[in-house]
Amino acid sequence: MLQATVKASGNFNASADAEVLHKAMKGLGTDEDAIVQLLTARSNAQRQEIKATYKTLFGKDLVSDLKGELGGKFETLIVGLMTAPIAYDVTSLRNAIKGAGTDEKVLVEILASRTAHQVKAISAAYRQEYDDDLEEDVSGDTSGHFKRLLVILLQVNLISPLLSSLFSPLLSSPLLSSPPLFDAYMKLSGYEMEESIQRETSGGLRDLLLAVVKCARSVPTYFAETLYYAMKGAGTDDNTLIRVMVSRCEVDMLDIRSEFRRLFACSLYSMIKGDTGGDLRKALLVLCGGEDA
């Protein structure tokens, strides 16, 4: 059962939607509310249809028009909603690798949480879009055990053999080198595994191993924690907040919300509300889909 907060619209009409968006951006000022209301009430597949219809009707690119009218992090979020899921991951990875310095956080988040099937599709789409090999780009931009683990994730081995083969050289516990015992270890207490990782590793490698273990256990829990730490403390990591909300709203946002409520002393909704402002806050709250008091 999909636990999405953003779903396809039942009486969908791409032309009518394209008209609404065109009108929202025409003339003086932009009707941001109309844009948020419409785009968050359509599935990603429907947004792609609107994009195509908009081009037909107005001879212009919808995303370019939106970029011209909007600004800041709100624009980042809306452009994210207008991007097909695989393309969104591809762009995020490309920016993480090719930007100033490597954004390891993005590499960790995407490669640890996506399914083997998705990772395959991401690699293929990356090659098609940039005529580059994702594995080579990641290798060229990272080093050591961290690089080796990222490359293994890109080769989409099954997660359990991946973990057991990794832990045996990295952590000295003989317990971990046998897959059946490893599974038992996971089932009994995923807890000590995190402790071992914390104790034996550091930096990007530690973050990646923790993410892989957490995602092997529960992807929604992993994202609940990711969202919490993006907002906790001074300053908000808007890019992580936007990336997770955009990429999970049609997948498992309801599960993420209930995990968030279970783990932390507040709801995801209330934390977003207190931590963001303006049009960005409005859009994020709609993607969140409601309060879990």
C-alpha positions as a Python dict, from the first residue, in 0.01 Angstrom:
ca = {
    (1, 'M'): (0, 0, 0),
    (2, 'L'): (154, 329, -109),
    (3, 'Q'): (170, 579, 172),
    (4, 'A'): (176, 893, -41),
    (5, 'T'): (49, 1237, 55),
    (6, 'V'): (48, 1360, -306),
    (7, 'K'): (-169, 1157, -543),
    (8, 'A'): (-299, 1172, -899),
    (9, 'S'): (-601, 1393, -957),
    (10, 'G'): (-915, 1203, -1052),
    (11, 'N'): (-1065, 1450, -1300),
    (12, 'F'): (-739, 1552, -1462),
    (13, 'N'): (-735, 1793, -1756),
    (14, 'A'): (-386, 1891, -1871),
    (15, 'S'): (-509, 2180, -2090),
    (16, 'A'): (-717, 2336, -1812),
    (17, 'D'): (-420, 2303, -1574),
    (18, 'A'): (-181, 2458, -1825),
    (19, 'E'): (-421, 2753, -1861),
    (20, 'V'): (-437, 2801, -1483),
    (21, 'L'): (-57, 2807, -1458),
    (22, 'H'): (-24, 3043, -1754),
    (23, 'K'): (-274, 3280, -1597),
    (24, 'A'): (-97, 3259, -1259),
    (25, 'M'): (223, 3386, -1422),
    (26, 'K'): (76, 3638, -1668),
    (27, 'G'): (82, 4012, -1614),
    (28, 'L'): (206, 4184, -1303),
    (29, 'G'): (288, 3969, -1005),
    (30, 'T'): (268, 3593, -977),
    (31, 'D'): (-7, 3394, -806),
    (32, 'E'): (218, 3161, -605),
    (33, 'D'): (-77, 3014, -416),
    (34, 'A'): (-245, 2902, -738),
    (35, 'I'): (80, 2738, -852),
    (36, 'V'): (127, 2550, -523),
    (37, 'Q'): (-237, 2447, -504),
    (38, 'L'): (-236, 2303, -854),
    (39, 'L'): (102, 2132, -868),
    (40, 'T'): (71, 1962, -529),
    (41, 'A'): (-270, 1821, -624),
    (42, 'R'): (-130, 1637, -928),
    (43, 'S'): (97, 1335, -953),
    (44, 'N'): (442, 1368, -1108),
    (45, 'A'): (321, 1186, -1421),
    (46, 'Q'): (35, 1437, -1454),
    (47, 'R'): (280, 1727, -1412),
    (48, 'Q'): (481, 1589, -1705),
    (49, 'E'): (162, 1592, -1914),
    (50, 'I'): (90, 1951, -1810),
    (51, 'K'): (445, 2045, -1913),
    (52, 'A'): (395, 1896, -2261),
    (53, 'T'): (50, 2057, -2302),
    (54, 'Y'): (179, 2396, -2187),
    (55, 'K'): (443, 2382, -2461),
    (56, 'T'): (178, 2299, -2720),
    (57, 'L'): (-62, 2571, -2608),
    (58, 'F'): (182, 2854, -2539),
    (59, 'G'): (496, 2756, -2728),
    (60, 'K'): (699, 2801, -2411),
    (61, 'D'): (874, 2579, -2162),
    (62, 'L'): (675, 2563, -1838),
    (63, 'V'): (980, 2508, -1616),
    (64, 'S'): (1162, 2805, -1771),
    (65, 'D'): (855, 3022, -1717),
    (66, 'L'): (828, 2909, -1354),
    (67, 'K'): (1199, 2982, -1300),
    (68, 'G'): (1149, 3328, -1448),
    (69, 'E'): (863, 3407, -1211),
    (70, 'L'): (972, 3241, -888),
    (71, 'G'): (1287, 3269, -681),
    (72, 'G'): (1496, 3124, -401),
    (73, 'K'): (1423, 2791, -231),
    (74, 'F'): (1056, 2806, -332),
    (75, 'E'): (1166, 2796, -696),
    (76, 'T'): (1398, 2502, -615),
    (77, 'L'): (1102, 2310, -470),
    (78, 'I'): (864, 2384, -759),
    (79, 'V'): (1126, 2290, -1020),
    (80, 'G'): (1180, 1968, -820),
    (81, 'L'): (809, 1888, -837),
    (82, 'M'): (818, 1945, -1214),
    (83, 'T'): (1105, 1697, -1261),
    (84, 'A'): (1043, 1325, -1319),
    (85, 'P'): (1169, 1118, -1020),
    (86, 'I'): (1465, 947, -1188),
    (87, 'A'): (1569, 1275, -1355),
    (88, 'Y'): (1546, 1446, -1015),
    (89, 'D'): (1788, 1195, -862),
    (90, 'V'): (2018, 1223, -1164),
    (91, 'T'): (2031, 1604, -1139),
    (92, 'S'): (2084, 1590, -761),
    (93, 'L'): (2375, 1347, -801),
    (94, 'R'): (2529, 1547, -1083),
    (95, 'N'): (2517, 1869, -880),
    (96, 'A'): (2659, 1685, -578),
    (97, 'I'): (2958, 1563, -782),
    (98, 'K'): (3021, 1857, -1011),
    (99, 'G'): (2960, 2141, -766),
    (100, 'A'): (3236, 2307, -563),
    (101, 'G'): (3352, 2020, -345),
    (102, 'T'): (3158, 1694, -330),
    (103, 'D'): (2825, 1699, -149),
    (104, 'E'): (2869, 1359, 16),
    (105, 'K'): (2535, 1392, 196),
    (106, 'V'): (2345, 1372, -134),
    (107, 'L'): (2544, 1072, -260),
    (108, 'V'): (2480, 891, 68),
    (109, 'E'): (2109, 972, 82),
    (110, 'I'): (2024, 871, -274),
    (111, 'L'): (2246, 565, -316),
    (112, 'A'): (2162, 416, 25),
    (113, 'S'): (1784, 461, 1),
    (114, 'R'): (1689, 377, -359),
    (115, 'T'): (1600, 26, -472),
    (116, 'A'): (1837, -176, -694),
    (117, 'H'): (1596, -120, -983),
    (118, 'Q'): (1600, 257, -926),
    (119, 'V'): (1979, 271, -903),
    (120, 'K'): (2005, 91, -1237),
    (121, 'A'): (1762, 338, -1395),
    (122, 'I'): (1950, 633, -1240),
    (123, 'S'): (2283, 512, -1384),
    (124, 'A'): (2133, 467, -1731),
    (125, 'A'): (1960, 807, -1724),
    (126, 'Y'): (2281, 973, -1600),
    (127, 'R'): (2474, 834, -1896),
    (128, 'Q'): (2203, 943, -2137),
    (129, 'E'): (2179, 1295, -1995),
    (130, 'Y'): (2550, 1374, -1951),
    (131, 'D'): (2728, 1115, -2167),
    (132, 'D'): (2929, 1029, -1856),
    (133, 'D'): (2952, 718, -1641),
    (134, 'L'): (2805, 776, -1292),
    (135, 'E'): (3032, 516, -1133),
    (136, 'E'): (3343, 680, -1286),
    (137, 'D'): (3227, 1027, -1179),
    (138, 'V'): (3164, 909, -823),
    (139, 'S'): (3500, 726, -814),
    (140, 'G'): (3684, 1030, -943),
    (141, 'D'): (3532, 1249, -676),
    (142, 'T'): (3565, 1028, -366),
    (143, 'S'): (3831, 808, -207),
    (144, 'G'): (3908, 517, 24),
    (145, 'H'): (3651, 284, 177),
    (146, 'F'): (3383, 548, 120),
    (147, 'K'): (3445, 533, -255),
    (148, 'R'): (3451, 152, -255),
    (149, 'L'): (3117, 131, -78),
    (150, 'L'): (2955, 385, -312),
    (151, 'V'): (3078, 187, -612),
    (152, 'I'): (2936, -135, -467),
    (153, 'L'): (2601, 38, -415),
    (154, 'L'): (2612, 157, -777),
    (155, 'Q'): (2669, -200, -889),
    (156, 'V'): (2340, -280, -714),
    (157, 'N'): (2436, -592, -528),
    (158, 'L'): (2178, -717, -282),
    (159, 'I'): (2190, -520, 38),
    (160, 'S'): (2249, -808, 282),
    (161, 'P'): (2551, -966, 106),
    (162, 'L'): (2673, -612, 51),
    (163, 'L'): (2664, -536, 421),
    (164, 'S'): (2815, -863, 537),
    (165, 'S'): (3099, -848, 285),
    (166, 'L'): (3167, -489, 384),
    (167, 'F'): (3159, -531, 756),
    (168, 'S'): (3401, -821, 769),
    (169, 'P'): (3703, -619, 645),
    (170, 'L'): (3592, -293, 802),
    (171, 'L'): (3490, -412, 1145),
    (172, 'S'): (3692, -682, 1311),
    (173, 'S'): (3397, -873, 1461),
    (174, 'P'): (3398, -1229, 1318),
    (175, 'L'): (3023, -1238, 1381),
    (176, 'L'): (2969, -1021, 1077),
    (177, 'S'): (3150, -1224, 815),
    (178, 'S'): (2880, -1490, 794),
    (179, 'P'): (2554, -1384, 624),
    (180, 'P'): (2321, -1609, 833),
    (181, 'L'): (2475, -1480, 1156),
    (182, 'F'): (2470, -1132, 1014),
    (183, 'D'): (2095, -1158, 953),
    (184, 'A'): (2043, -1285, 1304),
    (185, 'Y'): (2251, -995, 1432),
    (186, 'M'): (2029, -752, 1241),
    (187, 'K'): (1708, -916, 1366),
    (188, 'L'): (1817, -939, 1728),
    (189, 'S'): (1928, -580, 1766),
    (190, 'G'): (2001, -354, 1477),
    (191, 'Y'): (2130, -141, 1758),
    (192, 'E'): (2481, -279, 1822),
    (193, 'M'): (2552, -262, 1453),
    (194, 'E'): (2515, 115, 1459),
    (195, 'E'): (2733, 121, 1771),
    (196, 'S'): (3006, -75, 1595),
    (197, 'I'): (2990, 159, 1298),
    (198, 'Q'): (3009, 467, 1524),
    (199, 'R'): (3308, 319, 1704),
    (200, 'E'): (3504, 180, 1409),
    (201, 'T'): (3451, 434, 1131),
    (202, 'S'): (3431, 807, 1075),
    (203, 'G'): (3338, 1078, 823),
    (204, 'G'): (3161, 997, 499),
    (205, 'L'): (3213, 624, 541),
    (206, 'R'): (3039, 625, 879),
    (207, 'D'): (2746, 825, 737),
    (208, 'L'): (2713, 588, 441),
    (209, 'L'): (2732, 269, 650),
    (210, 'L'): (2476, 405, 895),
    (211, 'A'): (2247, 504, 608),
    (212, 'V'): (2276, 161, 443),
    (213, 'V'): (2199, -18, 771),
    (214, 'K'): (1908, 214, 853),
    (215, 'C'): (1759, 180, 504),
    (216, 'A'): (1797, -199, 516),
    (217, 'R'): (1582, -186, 828),
    (218, 'S'): (1335, 94, 743),
    (219, 'V'): (1354, 357, 472),
    (220, 'P'): (1080, 576, 631),
    (221, 'T'): (1270, 580, 963),
    (222, 'Y'): (1587, 682, 781),
    (223, 'F'): (1405, 972, 612),
    (224, 'A'): (1228, 1078, 934),
    (225, 'E'): (1572, 1115, 1095),
    (226, 'T'): (1714, 1289, 787),
    (227, 'L'): (1432, 1546, 797),
    (228, 'Y'): (1465, 1600, 1170),
    (229, 'Y'): (1838, 1670, 1154),
    (230, 'A'): (1791, 1896, 851),
    (231, 'M'): (1578, 2124, 1071),
    (232, 'K'): (1721, 2071, 1419),
    (233, 'G'): (1945, 2335, 1574),
    (234, 'A'): (2056, 2665, 1426),
    (235, 'G'): (1972, 2712, 1059),
    (236, 'T'): (1784, 2475, 832),
    (237, 'D'): (1935, 2257, 562),
    (238, 'D'): (1673, 2369, 307),
    (239, 'N'): (1822, 2164, 24),
    (240, 'T'): (1792, 1836, 215),
    (241, 'L'): (1446, 1931, 341),
    (242, 'I'): (1326, 2008, -14),
    (243, 'R'): (1494, 1704, -170),
    (244, 'V'): (1340, 1459, 77),
    (245, 'M'): (992, 1614, 73),
    (246, 'V'): (984, 1625, -308),
    (247, 'S'): (1122, 1274, -360),
    (248, 'R'): (911, 1099, -93),
    (249, 'C'): (570, 1277, -112),
    (250, 'E'): (445, 1026, -372),
    (251, 'V'): (615, 728, -209),
    (252, 'D'): (602, 691, 171),
    (253, 'M'): (541, 1032, 330),
    (254, 'L'): (267, 901, 562),
    (255, 'D'): (506, 635, 696),
    (256, 'I'): (779, 898, 736),
    (257, 'R'): (535, 1116, 930),
    (258, 'S'): (435, 840, 1169),
    (259, 'E'): (800, 742, 1224),
    (260, 'F'): (884, 1108, 1286),
    (261, 'R'): (608, 1133, 1546),
    (262, 'R'): (729, 812, 1714),
    (263, 'L'): (1094, 917, 1726),
    (264, 'F'): (1074, 1285, 1815),
    (265, 'A'): (884, 1504, 2055),
    (266, 'C'): (693, 1682, 1776),
    (267, 'S'): (525, 1617, 1442),
    (268, 'L'): (691, 1671, 1105),
    (269, 'Y'): (420, 1925, 1021),
    (270, 'S'): (483, 2137, 1331),
    (271, 'M'): (859, 2127, 1282),
    (272, 'I'): (832, 2242, 919),
    (273, 'K'): (589, 2513, 1027),
    (274, 'G'): (824, 2645, 1291),
    (275, 'D'): (1136, 2616, 1082),
    (276, 'T'): (1044, 2760, 741),
    (277, 'G'): (851, 3059, 610),
    (278, 'G'): (667, 3213, 317),
    (279, 'D'): (570, 3023, 2),
    (280, 'L'): (829, 2754, 77),
    (281, 'R'): (656, 2674, 404),
    (282, 'K'): (313, 2664, 236),
    (283, 'A'): (434, 2419, -27),
    (284, 'L'): (623, 2196, 219),
    (285, 'L'): (321, 2174, 449),
    (286, 'V'): (101, 2061, 160),
    (287, 'L'): (358, 1793, 67),
    (288, 'C'): (365, 1686, 431),
    (289, 'G'): (-10, 1646, 402),
    (290, 'G'): (-126, 1713, 755),
    (291, 'E'): (-61, 1735, 1127),
    (292, 'D'): (0, 1432, 1350),
    (293, 'A'): (-80, 1586, 1686),
}
